[in-house]
Amino acid sequence: MTEDLEALRPAPVLETERLLIRPFTAEELDAVAAGEPAEHFAAGFPAAEDMDFARESLLAGGYFFTESVYARMAIVEKETGEIVGTAGFVGPPIDDELEVVGSLTADRRNRGYAQEGLDALLRVAFADAAVHGVRASVPGDNTPAEQVLIALGFVQRETPGLETDYFLPRPA
């Protein structure tokens, strides 16, 4: 019952020092799915993985994937007002774990945005007492993503396949 109520909570709007992480509007989601640039999209946004996410969201009816607490949201750079990537969760907790996911445009990497955004998402994740940990899957060739996860306390777990799995248990 708690999971059902949790899923009905609206997606939060997260604010960090330099970022606003918020739900996509319907118009933005349509543009991302179509791979069309918008005036407030940074150069290089959307990436292929963003387009895949948007298409899947639209096929699923949108709500759960864009408006729930487990949504993948737009990362807006406060200074420019541009959407520079996405961040959020793959879906509701499975086995008491949430999976975090995100992307940043190439020209916004190495600025600390990933760590800043992930830290905000972790606060959302652990606000749910039923969440015992957060995981992230990283392609084997993404050393910067691995460094961000390790800096925030994630530890590597053994998994089959080409991706490396990282896990952060609920803080004591």
Number of C-alpha atoms within 10 A of each C-alpha: 5 10 11 9 8 15 18 15 12 16 24 17 12 17 16 14 10 13 21 19 26 22 26 22 13 13 10 19 23 17 18 24 21 14 18 13 15 16 8 14 20 22 17 15 24 27 17 13 13 23 20 15 19 26 20 14 20 16 9 11 11 17 15 19 25 26 21 22 24 28 26 29 30 27 28 22 20 15 8 10 14 18 27 26 26 26 24 31 23 17 18 21 20 9 10 13 19 25 20 20 19 21 20 22 17 14 11 16 13 11 9 11 21 21 17 16 23 19 15 17 22 18 11 16 26 17 10 14 10 16 18 17 20 22 21 23 19 18 13 13 11 11 11 13 19 21 13 17 23 15 11 13 14 20 16 17 11 9 11 7 9 11 15 18 20 21 20 20 15 15 8 3
